[in-house]
């Protein structure tokens, strides 16, 4: 077991990928070979250790990120196994925020799929060094070279091949060639893949493997003059030198070492575990964590050192019906002990740490203390939420919170009886605190409770938890998408607010220009009025008024987006003007601009892949066109076709069932919400009429 104080022997990694690429199977193998479990579970049998929820085992997919810790070659490896389904991509987002490295899985059959691209870009955004693992190479239709080229072409990655598949005459997978050692590796099925041996590279694949090895040396020669010198001289390159250069390249986000094998057939897992130790960073290899001082812009840093002041980030909350709320927490600096008082810098409250746990899926091992570099579960004496910063009260720091996307699908939820309503609301609040992309609100028009999420499956999973875990019976309505509105054309508005409120006159006069922004532009506010014409507090009041009016358009009642407001001029009375008056003037100005300038209705659009057996391609394409789908590309991979397309989210309701029906259950889709686009005029009018507008 690693010395917990030796941070150079700690690795915090995530396993991320497209759905069904084999993340959970790979994690099971890692746990088994590291001695964490004594029997490997299988996804298809519903016996995996990390997919512990009933729904995960029934559906054969990961729904919630699960954490565990293993030890390998004297190193402590904290692992987060994340979901691959697009509805649960928030689990990947918040995990990557606190991880130091990642293993990204790709299917050797499908290559880089749409959700693979999504998680890769998420890792890019957080500058997470990563390794790639091309899985499912036991399948006859798998193609290592094609998947490798896909990684470079679609992800823009410079890939470094570290293994090459050794296939049998029937195109199964016998083993791998280790390109650094240039030896073949053969795994022993009788030992469940725990044992393997090195052998000479077989003559039938020697030439091809040598080409891949030369490709590796050529790329490494660009980084190391020593390797270049040895390679050009035809001399053997020491493995220690190659590992050192590979580690530097990985840590500097330059290149990505690529491994491969078959997690299901237990081939290629140990070399990947060695690579996690050899190439991915320890907390000491990364820059210090950065935050701000409370109440100011001054930057604060925390180094990964147990002797530094304590600082940590809560990246996930898990609500247990029978226990306290468990906070998944990454400790960036300092030491934390049971009973210690900490400051929740985000909320400005203090709490006592009542329990610290080492996590293993849904199991917990109590710890008296945790240190910098650890990922642990905490129970506090006061509420804390996802994205909250916990720190030493004497040395406060505030980390940037985690950003989450807004829901795009809503459902009405009703209690079975009036007496069930308080329990329903309480359980919904607990689920919303656990999942920041799950929203609960009341519909002002109908008085119903609305719940929002990232898709049908997301809401289905959470509402089933509501019924089974919390024991709250309920009824649900049909899913509805979140439409938005935007301005058709630029327009200038002069608005005067002149009223007597509570016996006091209120006065404001503003001149604003409103302009449509490109899709995804959100909202911008700019003031071009001199301060001597309109004081700053009144300008800020106008901005607040406009922002408040964005919540609901007077045309269709939907949120307003992609608009810029420019305050051109203003007038105020020294005795009668108030911030309240200018806020009201800003609100009225936007509403009038939308009424006079006209609006466009926007709808969420999903993009991604549909993978179908080739014989059903015609039926799938025809159905997509009926649903207003747009096909961007069709790729043939063996016996299947991959359709890259976009589809309005409203047309995806029930699509999974229809797709199974069209293809005898053999096609799958991964569609994620990508952007908002204009709704065709006839459909827009129908949507507005259904809400009593237009």
Secondary structure, 3 states (H helix, E strand, C coil): CCCCCCHHHEEEEEEEECCCCCHHHHHHHHHHHCCCCCCCCCHHHCCCCCCCCHHHHHHCCCCCCEEEEEEECCEEEEEEECCCCHHHHHHHHHHHHHCCEEEEEEECCCECCHHHHHHHHHHHHCCCEEEEEEECCCCCCCCHHHHHHHHHHHHCCEEEECEEEEECCCCCEEEEEECCCCEEEEECHHHCCCCEEEECCCHHHHHHHHHHHHHHHHHHHCCCHHHHHHHHCCCCCCHHHHHHHHHHHHHCCCEEEEEECECCCCECHHHHHHHHHHHCCCHHHCCCEEEECCCCCCEEEECCCCCCCCEEEEEEEECCCCCCCEEEEEEEECEEECCCEEEECCCCEEEEEEEEEEEECCEEEECCEEECCCEEEEEECCCCCCCCEEECCCCCCECCCCCCCCCCEEEEEEECCHHHHHHHHHHHHHHHHHCCCCEEEECCCCCCEEEEECCHHHHHHHHHHHHHCCCCCEEECCCEECCEEEECCCEEEEEEEEEEECCEEEEEEEEEEEEECCCCCCEEEEECCCCCCCCHHHHHHHHHHHHHHCCCCCCCCCEECCEEEEEEEEECCCCCCCHHHHHHHHHHHHHHHHHHHCEEEEEEEEEEEEEEEHHHHHHHHHHHHHCCCEEEEEEEECCEEEEEEEEEHHHHCCHHHHHHHHCCCCCEEEEEEEEEEECCHHHHHHHHHHCCCC
